[in-house]
């Protein structure tokens, strides 16, 4: 079950010669802070963690100081596709997408009745924006997974967020799986 809604990629380019569409891996942070931190703070955090984020050419430096951003690509290796970041809010252009994602996860969690699930539902209910990352499954490396993990950690810590990874579930601030939502495939 894929939870990610296909969001428009501003300035993205289709894969040349690709006959089948890319399969994506989605992860999210449901954030309770009112506004997303400017991207510059994320870039500085990544650098402090020993990462070397690659900002797409042509990005205006002032855009990195904007809190109301919607979409950004950050690379982790020059020969790999960048990780796409989307920030949808409880207000503005993508409010309908925000409302859909929030309702969808609350519905999925309604079948769980333990304390951890209740805490996750409360976090989602109180969220003000959702940071979503999208990686191309066949292109991402271990370094890409690590890079994505640092992005998720930043938003979890800075925005009082709860992390969700498709086909896995929700994670505590310590990185422990607290609500398992993995897909089981029967033979």
MODELLER restraints for C-alpha pairs under 7 A, 6 or more apart:
rsr = mdl.restraints
at = mdl.atoms
rsr.add(forms.Gaussian(group=physical.xy_distance, feature=features.Distance(at['CA:2:A'], at['CA:166:A']), mean=6.72, stdev=0.5))
rsr.add(forms.Gaussian(group=physical.xy_distance, feature=features.Distance(at['CA:3:A'], at['CA:166:A']), mean=6.63, stdev=0.5))
rsr.add(forms.Gaussian(group=physical.xy_distance, feature=features.Distance(at['CA:4:A'], at['CA:26:A']), mean=6.07, stdev=0.5))
rsr.add(forms.Gaussian(group=physical.xy_distance, feature=features.Distance(at['CA:22:A'], at['CA:136:A']), mean=6.27, stdev=0.5))
rsr.add(forms.Gaussian(group=physical.xy_distance, feature=features.Distance(at['CA:23:A'], at['CA:136:A']), mean=6.00, stdev=0.5))
rsr.add(forms.Gaussian(group=physical.xy_distance, feature=features.Distance(at['CA:23:A'], at['CA:137:A']), mean=5.72, stdev=0.5))
rsr.add(forms.Gaussian(group=physical.xy_distance, feature=features.Distance(at['CA:24:A'], at['CA:134:A']), mean=6.15, stdev=0.5))
rsr.add(forms.Gaussian(group=physical.xy_distance, feature=features.Distance(at['CA:24:A'], at['CA:135:A']), mean=5.44, stdev=0.5))
rsr.add(forms.Gaussian(group=physical.xy_distance, feature=features.Distance(at['CA:24:A'], at['CA:136:A']), mean=4.67, stdev=0.5))
rsr.add(forms.Gaussian(group=physical.xy_distance, feature=features.Distance(at['CA:24:A'], at['CA:137:A']), mean=5.22, stdev=0.5))
rsr.add(forms.Gaussian(group=physical.xy_distance, feature=features.Distance(at['CA:25:A'], at['CA:134:A']), mean=5.60, stdev=0.5))
rsr.add(forms.Gaussian(group=physical.xy_distance, feature=features.Distance(at['CA:25:A'], at['CA:135:A']), mean=5.17, stdev=0.5))
rsr.add(forms.Gaussian(group=physical.xy_distance, feature=features.Distance(at['CA:25:A'], at['CA:136:A']), mean=6.37, stdev=0.5))
rsr.add(forms.Gaussian(group=physical.xy_distance, feature=features.Distance(at['CA:25:A'], at['CA:137:A']), mean=5.77, stdev=0.5))
rsr.add(forms.Gaussian(group=physical.xy_distance, feature=features.Distance(at['CA:26:A'], at['CA:132:A']), mean=6.83, stdev=0.5))
rsr.add(forms.Gaussian(group=physical.xy_distance, feature=features.Distance(at['CA:26:A'], at['CA:133:A']), mean=5.63, stdev=0.5))
rsr.add(forms.Gaussian(group=physical.xy_distance, feature=features.Distance(at['CA:26:A'], at['CA:134:A']), mean=4.74, stdev=0.5))
rsr.add(forms.Gaussian(group=physical.xy_distance, feature=features.Distance(at['CA:26:A'], at['CA:135:A']), mean=6.70, stdev=0.5))
rsr.add(forms.Gaussian(group=physical.xy_distance, feature=features.Distance(at['CA:26:A'], at['CA:165:A']), mean=6.34, stdev=0.5))
rsr.add(forms.Gaussian(group=physical.xy_distance, feature=features.Distance(at['CA:26:A'], at['CA:166:A']), mean=5.78, stdev=0.5))
rsr.add(forms.Gaussian(group=physical.xy_distance, feature=features.Distance(at['CA:27:A'], at['CA:132:A']), mean=5.71, stdev=0.5))
rsr.add(forms.Gaussian(group=physical.xy_distance, feature=features.Distance(at['CA:27:A'], at['CA:133:A']), mean=5.31, stdev=0.5))
rsr.add(forms.Gaussian(group=physical.xy_distance, feature=features.Distance(at['CA:27:A'], at['CA:134:A']), mean=6.79, stdev=0.5))
rsr.add(forms.Gaussian(group=physical.xy_distance, feature=features.Distance(at['CA:27:A'], at['CA:164:A']), mean=5.62, stdev=0.5))
rsr.add(forms.Gaussian(group=physical.xy_distance, feature=features.Distance(at['CA:27:A'], at['CA:165:A']), mean=4.22, stdev=0.5))
rsr.add(forms.Gaussian(group=physical.xy_distance, feature=features.Distance(at['CA:27:A'], at['CA:166:A']), mean=5.98, stdev=0.5))
rsr.add(forms.Gaussian(group=physical.xy_distance, feature=features.Distance(at['CA:28:A'], at['CA:130:A']), mean=6.55, stdev=0.5))
rsr.add(forms.Gaussian(group=physical.xy_distance, feature=features.Distance(at['CA:28:A'], at['CA:131:A']), mean=5.46, stdev=0.5))
rsr.add(forms.Gaussian(group=physical.xy_distance, feature=features.Distance(at['CA:28:A'], at['CA:132:A']), mean=4.34, stdev=0.5))
rsr.add(forms.Gaussian(group=physical.xy_distance, feature=features.Distance(at['CA:28:A'], at['CA:133:A']), mean=6.23, stdev=0.5))
rsr.add(forms.Gaussian(group=physical.xy_distance, feature=features.Distance(at['CA:28:A'], at['CA:163:A']), mean=5.72, stdev=0.5))
rsr.add(forms.Gaussian(group=physical.xy_distance, feature=features.Distance(at['CA:28:A'], at['CA:164:A']), mean=5.08, stdev=0.5))
rsr.add(forms.Gaussian(group=physical.xy_distance, feature=features.Distance(at['CA:28:A'], at['CA:165:A']), mean=6.33, stdev=0.5))
rsr.add(forms.Gaussian(group=physical.xy_distance, feature=features.Distance(at['CA:29:A'], at['CA:130:A']), mean=5.69, stdev=0.5))
rsr.add(forms.Gaussian(group=physical.xy_distance, feature=features.Distance(at['CA:29:A'], at['CA:131:A']), mean=5.17, stdev=0.5))
rsr.add(forms.Gaussian(group=physical.xy_distance, feature=features.Distance(at['CA:29:A'], at['CA:132:A']), mean=6.59, stdev=0.5))
rsr.add(forms.Gaussian(group=physical.xy_distance, feature=features.Distance(at['CA:29:A'], at['CA:152:A']), mean=6.47, stdev=0.5))
rsr.add(forms.Gaussian(group=physical.xy_distance, feature=features.Distance(at['CA:29:A'], at['CA:155:A']), mean=6.59, stdev=0.5))
rsr.add(forms.Gaussian(group=physical.xy_distance, feature=features.Distance(at['CA:29:A'], at['CA:156:A']), mean=6.38, stdev=0.5))
rsr.add(forms.Gaussian(group=physical.xy_distance, feature=features.Distance(at['CA:29:A'], at['CA:161:A']), mean=5.58, stdev=0.5))
rsr.add(forms.Gaussian(group=physical.xy_distance, feature=features.Distance(at['CA:29:A'], at['CA:162:A']), mean=5.33, stdev=0.5))
rsr.add(forms.Gaussian(group=physical.xy_distance, feature=features.Distance(at['CA:29:A'], at['CA:163:A']), mean=4.47, stdev=0.5))
rsr.add(forms.Gaussian(group=physical.xy_distance, feature=features.Distance(at['CA:29:A'], at['CA:164:A']), mean=6.18, stdev=0.5))
rsr.add(forms.Gaussian(group=physical.xy_distance, feature=features.Distance(at['CA:30:A'], at['CA:124:A']), mean=5.89, stdev=0.5))
rsr.add(forms.Gaussian(group=physical.xy_distance, feature=features.Distance(at['CA:30:A'], at['CA:127:A']), mean=5.62, stdev=0.5))
rsr.add(forms.Gaussian(group=physical.xy_distance, feature=features.Distance(at['CA:30:A'], at['CA:129:A']), mean=6.32, stdev=0.5))
rsr.add(forms.Gaussian(group=physical.xy_distance, feature=features.Distance(at['CA:30:A'], at['CA:130:A']), mean=4.70, stdev=0.5))
rsr.add(forms.Gaussian(group=physical.xy_distance, feature=features.Distance(at['CA:30:A'], at['CA:131:A']), mean=6.64, stdev=0.5))
rsr.add(forms.Gaussian(group=physical.xy_distance, feature=features.Distance(at['CA:30:A'], at['CA:161:A']), mean=5.13, stdev=0.5))
rsr.add(forms.Gaussian(group=physical.xy_distance, feature=features.Distance(at['CA:30:A'], at['CA:162:A']), mean=5.33, stdev=0.5))
rsr.add(forms.Gaussian(group=physical.xy_distance, feature=features.Distance(at['CA:30:A'], at['CA:163:A']), mean=6.65, stdev=0.5))
rsr.add(forms.Gaussian(group=physical.xy_distance, feature=features.Distance(at['CA:31:A'], at['CA:127:A']), mean=4.93, stdev=0.5))
rsr.add(forms.Gaussian(group=physical.xy_distance, feature=features.Distance(at['CA:31:A'], at['CA:128:A']), mean=5.97, stdev=0.5))
rsr.add(forms.Gaussian(group=physical.xy_distance, feature=features.Distance(at['CA:31:A'], at['CA:129:A']), mean=5.44, stdev=0.5))
rsr.add(forms.Gaussian(group=physical.xy_distance, feature=features.Distance(at['CA:31:A'], at['CA:130:A']), mean=5.88, stdev=0.5))
rsr.add(forms.Gaussian(group=physical.xy_distance, feature=features.Distance(at['CA:31:A'], at['CA:159:A']), mean=5.30, stdev=0.5))
rsr.add(forms.Gaussian(group=physical.xy_distance, feature=features.Distance(at['CA:31:A'], at['CA:160:A']), mean=5.69, stdev=0.5))
rsr.add(forms.Gaussian(group=physical.xy_distance, feature=features.Distance(at['CA:31:A'], at['CA:161:A']), mean=4.07, stdev=0.5))
rsr.add(forms.Gaussian(group=physical.xy_distance, feature=features.Distance(at['CA:31:A'], at['CA:162:A']), mean=6.74, stdev=0.5))
rsr.add(forms.Gaussian(group=physical.xy_distance, feature=features.Distance(at['CA:32:A'], at['CA:126:A']), mean=5.84, stdev=0.5))
rsr.add(forms.Gaussian(group=physical.xy_distance, feature=features.Distance(at['CA:32:A'], at['CA:127:A']), mean=4.12, stdev=0.5))
rsr.add(forms.Gaussian(group=physical.xy_distance, feature=features.Distance(at['CA:32:A'], at['CA:128:A']), mean=5.18, stdev=0.5))
rsr.add(forms.Gaussian(group=physical.xy_distance, feature=features.Distance(at['CA:32:A'], at['CA:129:A']), mean=6.99, stdev=0.5))
rsr.add(forms.Gaussian(group=physical.xy_distance, feature=features.Distance(at['CA:32:A'], at['CA:159:A']), mean=5.99, stdev=0.5))
rsr.add(forms.Gaussian(group=physical.xy_distance, feature=features.Distance(at['CA:32:A'], at['CA:160:A']), mean=5.46, stdev=0.5))
rsr.add(forms.Gaussian(group=physical.xy_distance, feature=features.Distance(at['CA:32:A'], at['CA:161:A']), mean=6.01, stdev=0.5))
rsr.add(forms.Gaussian(group=physical.xy_distance, feature=features.Distance(at['CA:33:A'], at['CA:128:A']), mean=6.29, stdev=0.5))
rsr.add(forms.Gaussian(group=physical.xy_distance, feature=features.Distance(at['CA:33:A'], at['CA:159:A']), mean=4.80, stdev=0.5))
rsr.add(forms.Gaussian(group=physical.xy_distance, feature=features.Distance(at['CA:33:A'], at['CA:160:A']), mean=6.26, stdev=0.5))
rsr.add(forms.Gaussian(group=physical.xy_distance, feature=features.Distance(at['CA:34:A'], at['CA:128:A']), mean=5.52, stdev=0.5))
rsr.add(forms.Gaussian(group=physical.xy_distance, feature=features.Distance(at['CA:35:A'], at['CA:67:A']), mean=6.65, stdev=0.5))
rsr.add(forms.Gaussian(group=physical.xy_distance, feature=features.Distance(at['CA:36:A'], at['CA:67:A']), mean=5.60, stdev=0.5))
rsr.add(forms.Gaussian(group=physical.xy_distance, feature=features.Distance(at['CA:37:A'], at['CA:67:A']), mean=5.56, stdev=0.5))
rsr.add(forms.Gaussian(group=physical.xy_distance, feature=features.Distance(at['CA:38:A'], at['CA:64:A']), mean=6.04, stdev=0.5))
rsr.add(forms.Gaussian(group=physical.xy_distance, feature=features.Distance(at['CA:38:A'], at['CA:65:A']), mean=4.88, stdev=0.5))
rsr.add(forms.Gaussian(group=physical.xy_distance, feature=features.Distance(at['CA:38:A'], at['CA:66:A']), mean=5.20, stdev=0.5))
rsr.add(forms.Gaussian(group=physical.xy_distance, feature=features.Distance(at['CA:38:A'], at['CA:67:A']), mean=4.50, stdev=0.5))
rsr.add(forms.Gaussian(group=physical.xy_distance, feature=features.Distance(at['CA:39:A'], at['CA:64:A']), mean=4.87, stdev=0.5))
rsr.add(forms.Gaussian(group=physical.xy_distance, feature=features.Distance(at['CA:39:A'], at['CA:65:A']), mean=6.27, stdev=0.5))
rsr.add(forms.Gaussian(group=physical.xy_distance, feature=features.Distance(at['CA:40:A'], at['CA:64:A']), mean=4.87, stdev=0.5))
rsr.add(forms.Gaussian(group=physical.xy_distance, feature=features.Distance(at['CA:40:A'], at['CA:65:A']), mean=5.84, stdev=0.5))
rsr.add(forms.Gaussian(group=physical.xy_distance, feature=features.Distance(at['CA:42:A'], at['CA:154:A']), mean=6.86, stdev=0.5))
rsr.add(forms.Gaussian(group=physical.xy_distance, feature=features.Distance(at['CA:43:A'], at['CA:53:A']), mean=6.54, stdev=0.5))
rsr.add(forms.Gaussian(group=physical.xy_distance, feature=features.Distance(at['CA:46:A'], at['CA:53:A']), mean=6.85, stdev=0.5))
rsr.add(forms.Gaussian(group=physical.xy_distance, feature=features.Distance(at['CA:46:A'], at['CA:150:A']), mean=6.79, stdev=0.5))
rsr.add(forms.Gaussian(group=physical.xy_distance, feature=features.Distance(at['CA:52:A'], at['CA:76:A']), mean=6.44, stdev=0.5))
rsr.add(forms.Gaussian(group=physical.xy_distance, feature=features.Distance(at['CA:53:A'], at['CA:74:A']), mean=6.06, stdev=0.5))
rsr.add(forms.Gaussian(group=physical.xy_distance, feature=features.Distance(at['CA:53:A'], at['CA:75:A']), mean=5.64, stdev=0.5))
rsr.add(forms.Gaussian(group=physical.xy_distance, feature=features.Distance(at['CA:53:A'], at['CA:76:A']), mean=5.41, stdev=0.5))
rsr.add(forms.Gaussian(group=physical.xy_distance, feature=features.Distance(at['CA:54:A'], at['CA:74:A']), mean=5.54, stdev=0.5))
rsr.add(forms.Gaussian(group=physical.xy_distance, feature=features.Distance(at['CA:54:A'], at['CA:75:A']), mean=4.46, stdev=0.5))
rsr.add(forms.Gaussian(group=physical.xy_distance, feature=features.Distance(at['CA:54:A'], at['CA:76:A']), mean=6.05, stdev=0.5))
rsr.add(forms.Gaussian(group=physical.xy_distance, feature=features.Distance(at['CA:55:A'], at['CA:74:A']), mean=5.49, stdev=0.5))
rsr.add(forms.Gaussian(group=physical.xy_distance, feature=features.Distance(at['CA:55:A'], at['CA:75:A']), mean=6.55, stdev=0.5))
rsr.add(forms.Gaussian(group=physical.xy_distance, feature=features.Distance(at['CA:56:A'], at['CA:73:A']), mean=6.81, stdev=0.5))
rsr.add(forms.Gaussian(group=physical.xy_distance, feature=features.Distance(at['CA:69:A'], at['CA:87:A']), mean=6.81, stdev=0.5))
rsr.add(forms.Gaussian(group=physical.xy_distance, feature=features.Distance(at['CA:70:A'], at['CA:86:A']), mean=5.51, stdev=0.5))
rsr.add(forms.Gaussian(group=physical.xy_distance, feature=features.Distance(at['CA:70:A'], at['CA:87:A']), mean=4.86, stdev=0.5))
rsr.add(forms.Gaussian(group=physical.xy_distance, feature=features.Distance(at['CA:70:A'], at['CA:88:A']), mean=6.50, stdev=0.5))
rsr.add(forms.Gaussian(group=physical.xy_distance, feature=features.Distance(at['CA:71:A'], at['CA:85:A']), mean=5.58, stdev=0.5))
rsr.add(forms.Gaussian(group=physical.xy_distance, feature=features.Distance(at['CA:71:A'], at['CA:86:A']), mean=4.55, stdev=0.5))
rsr.add(forms.Gaussian(group=physical.xy_distance, feature=features.Distance(at['CA:71:A'], at['CA:87:A']), mean=6.40, stdev=0.5))
rsr.add(forms.Gaussian(group=physical.xy_distance, feature=features.Distance(at['CA:72:A'], at['CA:84:A']), mean=5.92, stdev=0.5))
rsr.add(forms.Gaussian(group=physical.xy_distance, feature=features.Distance(at['CA:72:A'], at['CA:85:A']), mean=5.14, stdev=0.5))
rsr.add(forms.Gaussian(group=physical.xy_distance, feature=features.Distance(at['CA:72:A'], at['CA:86:A']), mean=6.65, stdev=0.5))
rsr.add(forms.Gaussian(group=physical.xy_distance, feature=features.Distance(at['CA:73:A'], at['CA:82:A']), mean=5.72, stdev=0.5))
rsr.add(forms.Gaussian(group=physical.xy_distance, feature=features.Distance(at['CA:73:A'], at['CA:83:A']), mean=5.58, stdev=0.5))
rsr.add(forms.Gaussian(group=physical.xy_distance, feature=features.Distance(at['CA:73:A'], at['CA:84:A']), mean=4.46, stdev=0.5))
rsr.add(forms.Gaussian(group=physical.xy_distance, feature=features.Distance(at['CA:73:A'], at['CA:85:A']), mean=5.96, stdev=0.5))
rsr.add(forms.Gaussian(group=physical.xy_distance, feature=features.Distance(at['CA:74:A'], at['CA:82:A']), mean=5.20, stdev=0.5))
rsr.add(forms.Gaussian(group=physical.xy_distance, feature=features.Distance(at['CA:74:A'], at['CA:83:A']), mean=5.35, stdev=0.5))
rsr.add(forms.Gaussian(group=physical.xy_distance, feature=features.Distance(at['CA:74:A'], at['CA:84:A']), mean=6.52, stdev=0.5))
rsr.add(forms.Gaussian(group=physical.xy_distance, feature=features.Distance(at['CA:75:A'], at['CA:81:A']), mean=6.76, stdev=0.5))
rsr.add(forms.Gaussian(group=physical.xy_distance, feature=features.Distance(at['CA:75:A'], at['CA:82:A']), mean=3.99, stdev=0.5))
rsr.add(forms.Gaussian(group=physical.xy_distance, feature=features.Distance(at['CA:75:A'], at['CA:83:A']), mean=6.04, stdev=0.5))
rsr.add(forms.Gaussian(group=physical.xy_distance, feature=features.Distance(at['CA:76:A'], at['CA:82:A']), mean=6.58, stdev=0.5))
rsr.add(forms.Gaussian(group=physical.xy_distance, feature=features.Distance(at['CA:76:A'], at['CA:144:A']), mean=6.28, stdev=0.5))
rsr.add(forms.Gaussian(group=physical.xy_distance, feature=features.Distance(at['CA:76:A'], at['CA:147:A']), mean=6.72, stdev=0.5))
rsr.add(forms.Gaussian(group=physical.xy_distance, feature=features.Distance(at['CA:80:A'], at['CA:139:A']), mean=6.42, stdev=0.5))
rsr.add(forms.Gaussian(group=physical.xy_distance, feature=features.Distance(at['CA:81:A'], at['CA:139:A']), mean=6.70, stdev=0.5))
rsr.add(forms.Gaussian(group=physical.xy_distance, feature=features.Distance(at['CA:83:A'], at['CA:133:A']), mean=6.55, stdev=0.5))
rsr.add(forms.Gaussian(group=physical.xy_distance, feature=features.Distance(at['CA:83:A'], at['CA:134:A']), mean=5.79, stdev=0.5))
rsr.add(forms.Gaussian(group=physical.xy_distance, feature=features.Distance(at['CA:83:A'], at['CA:135:A']), mean=5.14, stdev=0.5))
rsr.add(forms.Gaussian(group=physical.xy_distance, feature=features.Distance(at['CA:84:A'], at['CA:133:A']), mean=5.55, stdev=0.5))
rsr.add(forms.Gaussian(group=physical.xy_distance, feature=features.Distance(at['CA:84:A'], at['CA:134:A']), mean=5.06, stdev=0.5))
rsr.add(forms.Gaussian(group=physical.xy_distance, feature=features.Distance(at['CA:84:A'], at['CA:135:A']), mean=6.61, stdev=0.5))
rsr.add(forms.Gaussian(group=physical.xy_distance, feature=features.Distance(at['CA:85:A'], at['CA:131:A']), mean=6.94, stdev=0.5))
rsr.add(forms.Gaussian(group=physical.xy_distance, feature=features.Distance(at['CA:85:A'], at['CA:132:A']), mean=5.70, stdev=0.5))
rsr.add(forms.Gaussian(group=physical.xy_distance, feature=features.Distance(at['CA:85:A'], at['CA:133:A']), mean=4.65, stdev=0.5))
rsr.add(forms.Gaussian(group=physical.xy_distance, feature=features.Distance(at['CA:85:A'], at['CA:134:A']), mean=6.57, stdev=0.5))
rsr.add(forms.Gaussian(group=physical.xy_distance, feature=features.Distance(at['CA:86:A'], at['CA:131:A']), mean=5.72, stdev=0.5))
rsr.add(forms.Gaussian(group=physical.xy_distance, feature=features.Distance(at['CA:86:A'], at['CA:132:A']), mean=5.07, stdev=0.5))
rsr.add(forms.Gaussian(group=physical.xy_distance, feature=features.Distance(at['CA:86:A'], at['CA:133:A']), mean=6.44, stdev=0.5))
rsr.add(forms.Gaussian(group=physical.xy_distance, feature=features.Distance(at['CA:87:A'], at['CA:129:A']), mean=6.74, stdev=0.5))
rsr.add(forms.Gaussian(group=physical.xy_distance, feature=features.Distance(at['CA:87:A'], at['CA:130:A']), mean=5.76, stdev=0.5))
rsr.add(forms.Gaussian(group=physical.xy_distance, feature=features.Distance(at['CA:87:A'], at['CA:131:A']), mean=4.66, stdev=0.5))
rsr.add(forms.Gaussian(group=physical.xy_distance, feature=features.Distance(at['CA:87:A'], at['CA:132:A']), mean=6.41, stdev=0.5))
rsr.add(forms.Gaussian(group=physical.xy_distance, feature=features.Distance(at['CA:88:A'], at['CA:94:A']), mean=5.69, stdev=0.5))
rsr.add(forms.Gaussian(group=physical.xy_distance, feature=features.Distance(at['CA:88:A'], at['CA:95:A']), mean=6.73, stdev=0.5))
rsr.add(forms.Gaussian(group=physical.xy_distance, feature=features.Distance(at['CA:88:A'], at['CA:98:A']), mean=5.62, stdev=0.5))
rsr.add(forms.Gaussian(group=physical.xy_distance, feature=features.Distance(at['CA:88:A'], at['CA:129:A']), mean=5.56, stdev=0.5))
rsr.add(forms.Gaussian(group=physical.xy_distance, feature=features.Distance(at['CA:88:A'], at['CA:130:A']), mean=5.41, stdev=0.5))
rsr.add(forms.Gaussian(group=physical.xy_distance, feature=features.Distance(at['CA:88:A'], at['CA:131:A']), mean=6.70, stdev=0.5))
rsr.add(forms.Gaussian(group=physical.xy_distance, feature=features.Distance(at['CA:89:A'], at['CA:95:A']), mean=5.76, stdev=0.5))
rsr.add(forms.Gaussian(group=physical.xy_distance, feature=features.Distance(at['CA:89:A'], at['CA:98:A']), mean=5.96, stdev=0.5))
rsr.add(forms.Gaussian(group=physical.xy_distance, feature=features.Distance(at['CA:89:A'], at['CA:128:A']), mean=6.02, stdev=0.5))
rsr.add(forms.Gaussian(group=physical.xy_distance, feature=features.Distance(at['CA:89:A'], at['CA:129:A']), mean=4.13, stdev=0.5))
rsr.add(forms.Gaussian(group=physical.xy_distance, feature=features.Distance(at['CA:89:A'], at['CA:130:A']), mean=6.42, stdev=0.5))
rsr.add(forms.Gaussian(group=physical.xy_distance, feature=features.Distance(at['CA:90:A'], at['CA:98:A']), mean=6.23, stdev=0.5))
rsr.add(forms.Gaussian(group=physical.xy_distance, feature=features.Distance(at['CA:90:A'], at['CA:128:A']), mean=5.41, stdev=0.5))
rsr.add(forms.Gaussian(group=physical.xy_distance, feature=features.Distance(at['CA:90:A'], at['CA:129:A']), mean=5.91, stdev=0.5))
rsr.add(forms.Gaussian(group=physical.xy_distance, feature=features.Distance(at['CA:102:A'], at['CA:124:A']), mean=6.61, stdev=0.5))
rsr.add(forms.Gaussian(group=physical.xy_distance, feature=features.Distance(at['CA:106:A'], at['CA:121:A']), mean=6.13, stdev=0.5))
rsr.add(forms.Gaussian(group=physical.xy_distance, feature=features.Distance(at['CA:109:A'], at['CA:117:A']), mean=6.59, stdev=0.5))
rsr.add(forms.Gaussian(group=physical.xy_distance, feature=features.Distance(at['CA:109:A'], at['CA:121:A']), mean=6.84, stdev=0.5))
rsr.add(forms.Gaussian(group=physical.xy_distance, feature=features.Distance(at['CA:116:A'], at['CA:178:A']), mean=6.20, stdev=0.5))
rsr.add(forms.Gaussian(group=physical.xy_distance, feature=features.Distance(at['CA:116:A'], at['CA:179:A']), mean=6.66, stdev=0.5))
rsr.add(forms.Gaussian(group=physical.xy_distance, feature=features.Distance(at['CA:117:A'], at['CA:179:A']), mean=6.16, stdev=0.5))
rsr.add(forms.Gaussian(group=physical.xy_distance, feature=features.Distance(at['CA:123:A'], at['CA:162:A']), mean=6.77, stdev=0.5))
rsr.add(forms.Gaussian(group=physical.xy_distance, feature=features.Distance(at['CA:152:A'], at['CA:163:A']), mean=6.80, stdev=0.5))
rsr.add(forms.Gaussian(group=physical.xy_distance, feature=features.Distance(at['CA:155:A'], at['CA:161:A']), mean=6.35, stdev=0.5))
rsr.add(forms.Gaussian(group=physical.xy_distance, feature=features.Distance(at['CA:156:A'], at['CA:162:A']), mean=5.93, stdev=0.5))
rsr.add(forms.Gaussian(group=physical.xy_distance, feature=features.Distance(at['CA:156:A'], at['CA:163:A']), mean=6.69, stdev=0.5))
rsr.add(forms.Gaussian(group=physical.xy_distance, feature=features.Distance(at['CA:162:A'], at['CA:171:A']), mean=6.74, stdev=0.5))
rsr.add(forms.Gaussian(group=physical.xy_distance, feature=features.Distance(at['CA:162:A'], at['CA:172:A']), mean=6.93, stdev=0.5))
rsr.add(forms.Gaussian(group=physical.xy_distance, feature=features.Distance(at['CA:163:A'], at['CA:170:A']), mean=5.59, stdev=0.5))
rsr.add(forms.Gaussian(group=physical.xy_distance, feature=features.Distance(at['CA:163:A'], at['CA:171:A']), mean=5.36, stdev=0.5))
rsr.add(forms.Gaussian(group=physical.xy_distance, feature=features.Distance(at['CA:164:A'], at['CA:170:A']), mean=4.35, stdev=0.5))
rsr.add(forms.Gaussian(group=physical.xy_distance, feature=features.Distance(at['CA:164:A'], at['CA:171:A']), mean=6.34, stdev=0.5))
rsr.add(forms.Gaussian(group=physical.xy_distance, feature=features.Distance(at['CA:167:A'], at['CA:181:A']), mean=6.16, stdev=0.5))
rsr.add(forms.Gaussian(group=physical.xy_distance, feature=features.Distance(at['CA:167:A'], at['CA:182:A']), mean=4.39, stdev=0.5))
rsr.add(forms.Gaussian(group=physical.xy_distance, feature=features.Distance(at['CA:167:A'], at['CA:183:A']), mean=5.56, stdev=0.5))
rsr.add(forms.Gaussian(group=physical.xy_distance, feature=features.Distance(at['CA:168:A'], at['CA:180:A']), mean=6.01, stdev=0.5))
rsr.add(forms.Gaussian(group=physical.xy_distance, feature=features.Distance(at['CA:168:A'], at['CA:181:A']), mean=5.26, stdev=0.5))
rsr.add(forms.Gaussian(group=physical.xy_distance, feature=features.Distance(at['CA:168:A'], at['CA:182:A']), mean=4.35, stdev=0.5))
rsr.add(forms.Gaussian(group=physical.xy_distance, feature=features.Distance(at['CA:169:A'], at['CA:177:A']), mean=6.73, stdev=0.5))
rsr.add(forms.Gaussian(group=physical.xy_distance, feature=features.Distance(at['CA:169:A'], at['CA:179:A']), mean=5.49, stdev=0.5))
rsr.add(forms.Gaussian(group=physical.xy_distance, feature=features.Distance(at['CA:169:A'], at['CA:180:A']), mean=4.70, stdev=0.5))
rsr.add(forms.Gaussian(group=physical.xy_distance, feature=features.Distance(at['CA:169:A'], at['CA:181:A']), mean=4.39, stdev=0.5))
rsr.add(forms.Gaussian(group=physical.xy_distance, feature=features.Distance(at['CA:169:A'], at['CA:182:A']), mean=6.26, stdev=0.5))
rsr.add(forms.Gaussian(group=physical.xy_distance, feature=features.Distance(at['CA:170:A'], at['CA:177:A']), mean=5.87, stdev=0.5))
rsr.add(forms.Gaussian(group=physical.xy_distance, feature=features.Distance(at['CA:170:A'], at['CA:178:A']), mean=5.83, stdev=0.5))
rsr.add(forms.Gaussian(group=physical.xy_distance, feature=features.Distance(at['CA:170:A'], at['CA:179:A']), mean=5.10, stdev=0.5))
rsr.add(forms.Gaussian(group=physical.xy_distance, feature=features.Distance(at['CA:170:A'], at['CA:180:A']), mean=6.73, stdev=0.5))
rsr.add(forms.Gaussian(group=physical.xy_distance, feature=features.Distance(at['CA:171:A'], at['CA:177:A']), mean=4.48, stdev=0.5))
rsr.add(forms.Gaussian(group=physical.xy_distance, feature=features.Distance(at['CA:171:A'], at['CA:178:A']), mean=5.40, stdev=0.5))
rsr.add(forms.Gaussian(group=physical.xy_distance, feature=features.Distance(at['CA:172:A'], at['CA:178:A']), mean=6.17, stdev=0.5))
